Amino acid sequence: MDALVPAASPDEIAAVAAALNSLPDENSALAALWKIYGAEPVRLLRTQQGRSLSRARARRAEEFMGSLSPDVPFDWHYFLYTSGIVAQLALSAHLLDVGFPDSWCARHVGLQVDRSLAYANVTGFGYDCAETARLMQVLSPYWKWNRTHLVDDKALDDGGFTPDQIRVIVCALVDHVCHVTGHARLRQRAMPS
């Protein structure tokens, strides 16, 4: 019991309660996702190690956000690739915080940011935004936007998003992760513009 991290804020309490309450019932939303994605069920257990790794992922997400800034040299595919990285780092911060093991996430979520958002939302993340969900579907799996993986320069569906729309969505997502997990932002910035 010494390794458990107490939940301090109401948001953290709600996230943990949602995660733990979903486990025993085979008809829960979490169990449904396990079936949909063919993932092995896992008991969520908050630990100091998971909390620390969560904090590190949130920091890395913020660091990668610098690549999305309007004043950075622009390449559309790299921008989408980096947006996927930021979203995945941020969402995995929540998943690790509520007790998903990192190895489970690597095996069953991988680079599928839409899955990360789905797992986050059934474990108390509470981010019901249709445009965010749509962007996560477009980005998944985000490796496909890496220029080195584009075969014959095939046109991939970018969902009609603009860079400014993506900046706003991704920045709001990272803000929400920090709010729900209680991780402080590195610095306040006026990213979207």
N, C-alpha and C positions, 0 to 999 in steps of 0.2 A: 503494500500500500504506500510505502514511502516514495515510490517513483511516480505516483499519480500527480498531475498538475491540477491544482484547484482552479475552477472556473471563476473568474472575478467579476466579469461584467454580465449583465442580463443577456446580451447577445451570445456570449460564450456559453452561458448556462443553457440557453435555448438550443444552440448548435449541438452541444453534447447530449442534451436530453433527446433531441430528435434522432441523433445517431444511435444512441443506446436503446431507445424505445423501438426503433425499427428492426432490431436484430431478432427478437424471439418470434415475431410473426412472419410466417412464410409468405403472407399476402401483402407485406409492406412494400412501399415504393422502392426501398433499397433492394429488397429481394427480387422485385420485378426487374430492376436494372441488371442485377447479377444474371438473371435468366436471359434477358434480351442480349446482353453482351457476352454471354457464355463465360462469365467470370466466376471464380471460386469464391464462395462466401468467406468473409473474414470478420473476426470480432474486432470492433473498434475500441482501442484503448489509448487514452491520452497519456503520454509520457513526457518527461523533461526532454528526452532526446528528440521526440517528434516535434515538440514545441520549438526547440532550438533550430531544427532543420526547417521548420515552417518559417521562422523568422528570417533565416538565410535565403529561402526562396523568395520571400516578399522583397527582400533587399535586391536580389538579382533581377527581379521583374522591374523594379524601379531603375536599376542601372541600365537595363536594356531599353527602357523607354526613351532614353536619350537618342537612340537611333531613329525614333519616330518623329523627332522634332522637325518642324518645317524648315529650319535653317541647315539641315544636314543634306549632303548630296543625295539625290533621289533616284531610286530604281524601283519601279512598281513591284516587281516580283520579290525583291529583297525586303521591301517595306511590308508586304504581306507575310513573308516568312518571319520577319522580326516581330510582327504583330502577334503571330501564333506563338512565338517563344515567350513573349511578355505575358500573354493570356495564360499559357500553360504553367509558367512559373508562379503566377499569382494564384491561379486556381489550385495548384498543387500545394501552395502554402495553406489554404483552407483545409484540403483533404488531410494533410499531415497533422494539422492542428487538432482536428476532430478524432484522430486516431488511426487513419489508414496507414499501414506500413508502406514505406517508400518502395520496397521491393515489390509489393502487391501492385502499387500504382504503375511502376515500370512495366510489369508483366501484363496488366489488364487494362490500363488506360493508354500508356505509351504516349504518342504524339497526337492523340485524338482530343483536341480541346473541347469538342462538343460533348464527349463523354465526361470529361472533367467537370464541365458545367452541370451536366445532369446529376452526377454523383454529389457534387457540392450542394445543389438545390434540394436533394432529398436528405441531406444531413445538416439542415438548418442554415444554409447560406442565404436563402430567401431573396434571390435576385431574379425576379420574373420580368424580364425585358425581352420582348420579341425580337428586336433588332440585334441585341447581343447574341441571342440564341441563333439567329440567322447567320451572323458573322462567324460564330464558332463553327457552324456547319460548313460555311464556305472555306474556312481556314483548315479544316480537318482533312487528313492529317497534315500538319503544317509543313512537313518536309517537302511536300509536293511543290511548294513555292520557292524552294531553294533553286537558284538558277542552274546549279550543276545537275539537278535532277530533271530539268525540263528537257524532254526528248523532242527533237525536231521543232523546237519552239512552239509546241502545241499550245493553242489558246485555252487556258483554263478559265472556268467561270468565276469571276471575281464578285459576283452578286450585285454588280452595279454600285458598289460602295465607292465613295470618294476618300482620298486621304484624310480630309478633315473629319468626315464622319467616323472613320476608323479611329482616329486620334481621340475623339470625344468618347467613343464606346470603350476603348481600351483603358483610357485614363479613369473613367467612371468605374470600370470593373476593378482596377487596382485599388482605387479609393475604397470601394466596398469591401474588398478583401481585408484591407488594413482596419477598417471599421469593425468588421465582424471578428477578426482574429485579435484585435487589440494591439497589433504591431504599429508602432509609430512610423509615420512617413519620414524618409530621409530628409526631405526638404519640400516645402510647398513650391509649386511651380505653375506657371500659366502655360501649360503644354498645348492644349487645343487652341488653334487659331488658324 
